[in-house]
Every structure is written in structure tokens, then in C-alpha cells.
Amino acid sequence: MADLSRLPGALVYRWEWQLRGRCREADSTLFFHPLGERGPAAQAREEAAKAVCAECPVRIECRRHALQAREAYGVWGGLTEDDRHRLLTRRRSPVLS
């Protein structure tokens, strides 16, 4: 008989947090930059997306997912692409003495 304890959990269990995200009520373009967006426009859009994330009940789950999956684009859990890159780079960098 197969050992079912070694099988991955049901997808609903792993991804159900996404159904409770505040981003589901917002325009998705708020979280992903259009081609060529730079400067003040990008900063304003990212700040607006982060404001949605700040009120989100699943911000931590979303952030954890984005870091583990190495999401390359968009604002996830209140972190921009650059925010995530800095965090992940810092984790991999050796500690200087």
C-alpha cells in the first residue's frame, strides 16, 4: 500500500490564501508595471499597490510565496521586484567580518 503521508498536500490547502487577498478586489495592473514605466509613475503605482497589501489579511503568506517562488515581476505581499531582489541577495551574501 502507498504511503500517503509522503504525498504533497491538496492544492486547495496550499493556495487557498490567494482567495482572501485584497488584490483580488483591485485592478491587477496596479501590481504589475506596464512596459517602459519608470520614475514617478512607477513609484506612485508601487506605493498604491503596497497600500493595498498593507491592509491584506494574507500579506505574510503572499510574501513568503513570492520569496520562495522567486516571483520575478510585480508587487507581492507588499514587496516590489527590487525589494525581493535585495532581500534574496542579502540572504545569499556571506557575512563580512
Secondary structure, 3 states (H helix, E strand, C coil): CCCHHHCCCCHHHHHHHHHHCHHHHCCHHHCCCCCCCCHHHHHHHHHHHHHHHHCCCCHHHHHHHHHHHCCCCCCECCECHHHHHHHHHHHHCCCCC
